[in-house]
Amino acid sequence: MSIQGLVEQPTIPSDIPYNADSFNKVVMSTYGRFPIALERGAGCRVWDTQGKEYLDFVAGIATCTLGHAHPVMVEAVTRQIQKLHHVSNLYYVPEQGQLAKWIIDHSCADRAFFCNSGAEANEAAIKLARKYGHTVLEIANPIILTAHASFHGRTLATVTATGQPKYQKHFDPLVPGFHYVNYNDIRAIEAAVTELDEGNYRVAAILVEPLQGEGGVRPGDVAYFKRLREICDETGILLIFDEVQVGMGRSGKLWGYEHLGVEPDIFTSAKGLGGGIPIGAMMSKKFCDIFQPGEHASTFGGNPFVCGVALSVCETLEKENILQNVQEQGEHLREGLRAIALKYPQYISEVRGWGLINGMEIKADIPLTAAEVVKAAMDEGLLLVPAGPKVVRFVPPLIVTEAEINQALKTVDKALAKLTA
């Protein structure tokens, strides 16, 4: 099914009641929600409960790989739910094996472990790194290096790994064994590896994003990552890449590490892997595949339903040559955003990104925020998402068309014109 084969749904108002006050009385306020309720989608468009149409450049926060209601996913969901949806990992799951084989055939990995989210995938990587540190490197207290401004999840271990204090506030005592360094700063890494080699403490792993997503859409530097690989090869330290947001084709290549000319020992995936169906995965090279039965597990992880749907997403990426679309439309989007930046030089400082994960940074010395731009664009029918207080993130479905990119660019221009008038 080509991306042109998607049929948009009619904008019929919902019969599902929606009231923010009643919602907030029963749902915990863990999110700062925008005042709309979405109920229906097709391709790169969604509709709210009032029937208003939006062009979706959030895609479930870089998750809806094939957009909304894609025929391939509809067919895969229907087929698998009618066949078998969950049995647990007490038994062999053929769909899990098929998905693992596809990932391994299309990456540097030798083994895969499946879970339910990016945070769980990173938790698995952290546990594997700690066991490796204890049993292989013989470190009594293994340390994992991560980067300032990184984001690795919301669980206690992954929020500790996240190098942003705002996510850690009030959750102490945090998990020990993490140390933070500046992103793209190889001297900081070299110093940390040397300085933390003392007594019973030593670096066992480096966990880093090929491109920092929540940290402001900041691509990794090739020279930095090549030196990371050299350091890990010289010392036995594991190199772990968090590919939760940038992987599965979003960067224009299947995996973010392909932009950097190096291969990780372990990498994680989620978000786009299932196209919106909850699934996470940790992949590793054979030499660090050291988990034994009972040491790590997931009740729902890798069940027939999620693996069947995720496999359909993976195969569609390949069959429809969607990566080419990501490369072409990503470049078109960046060109358009740079033109907007030139139009508003007193407000926009930079446009950066890979493929269809791009950021537009607002100058630090003006009061305008990313959230204000996002709200103004939403009022005009375009959904965007911040990546920190000063970066507007553009992460549409990977099937987005040139016409939809053009529409988004016009809407951003219109929103900025109103905000800066």
C-alpha positions, 0 to 999 in steps of 0.5 A, a space after each residue: 500500500 503506497 502512502 498515496 493509498 491512504 483514505 482520509 476519514 470524514 470529520 464527523 464530530 464525536 459522540 464520545 463525551 469529553 470534559 476536561 474538568 471531569 477528566 482531571 477529577 479521575 486521571 492523575 495530573 502527570 501531563 500538561 495537556 493541551 486543551 484538545 481531545 483527539 479521537 480519530 486519525 488517517 495518514 498524517 492527519 487527526 481530528 478532535 472530538 469537535 471535528 477540527 482537523 489537524 496536520 500531525 507533526 508530533 506522530 505520538 512523539 516520534 512514534 506513529 511511523 506509518 501515520 494513523 490507520 495505515 492499511 498495513 497496520 489495520 490488517 496486521 492488528 486484525 489478523 493477529 488479534 483474531 489469531 493469538 494476542 498473548 501467551 507470555 514468554 513461558 513458551 516460544 513465540 514465533 512472531 517474536 522470533 521473526 521480528 528479532 530476525 528482521 532486526 538482526 538482519 537489518 542491524 549490527 546486533 546478534 540478539 534481541 530482548 523485547 519489552 514494552 517501552 523505551 524506558 524498559 529497553 534502557 532498563 534492560 541495557 542498564 542491567 545488562 551493563 551492570 552484570 557485564 561490569 561485575 562478571 566480565 570486567 570484574 568491577 565491584 561498583 560499575 559506573 555508567 556514563 551518560 550525557 547532560 541534556 540526555 533523556 532515557 526514560 521515567 523509571 527510577 534507573 532511567 530517570 537517574 541516567 537522564 542528565 536533566 535535573 528537572 526530571 529528577 527533582 523530588 525522586 531522590 535518593 536516585 540510583 547510584 552508579 551514574 556519572 554525567 558528561 557533556 554531549 559531543 565533548 570527547 575530552 570530558 569522556 576521556 577525563 571521566 574514564 580516567 578519573 573514575 578508575 579508582 579503587 572499586 569504582 570503574 566505568 563499565 558502559 557509556 550510554 548515549 543517544 546518537 541524536 539527543 531528542 528531548 535535549 533539543 534535537 542535537 545530532 552527534 558529532 562523527 569524530 566524537 562517536 568514533 573516539 567513543 568507539 576507540 575508547 570502548 575498544 581499548 578498555 572493554 567498556 560497553 558502548 550503548 546507544 539509546 535509539 528509542 527516538 531516532 531509530 526505526 528510520 526516523 533519521 533517514 537511515 534505519 538506525 541513528 548509528 549509521 550516521 556516525 560510522 560506528 556500531 554500538 555493542 548494545 542499542 535500544 529501540 521503542 517508539 517507531 518500532 511498533 508504529 504506535 503499538 507499545 513495544 520496546 527492544 534491547 539489542 546486543 552483540 553476541 559477546 555481551 549477551 550474558 543474561 541467564 534465564 530468570 535474570 530479566 523478564 517482561 510479562 507482556 514483552 514480545 507477545 504475539 500481538 505486538 510483534 506481529 504488528 511491529 513486523 508489519 511496520 518493519 517490512 513496510 518500511 522496507 517494501 515501500 522504500 520509506 527511508 527515501 521519503 524520509 530523506 527527501 522530505 526531511 531535507 525539504 522540511 529543513 530547507 523550509 525551516 531555514 527560510 523561515 529562520 532567515 525571515 525571523 532572524 531576531 527570533 530563530 537561531 538555528 535549524 538542525 536535525 536528521 531525516 524527519 526529526 528536526 528542531 527549530 531553536 528560538 534565541 535564548 535572549 528573547 521571552 518567546 518559548 517553544 510551548 508558545 509556538 506550539 500553541 500558536 501552531 495548534 490554533 492554526 491546525 498544526 500539531 508540534 511538540 517542544 524539545 526543551 524550553 527553546 526548541 520546537 520539534 518537527 517529527 511527522 509520520 515517515 509517510 509525510 508528503 511534500 504537500 503536507 510539509 509545505 502546509 506545515 511550513 506555511 502554518 509555522 510562518 503564520 503562527 510566528 507572524 502572529 506571535 511576533 507582530 
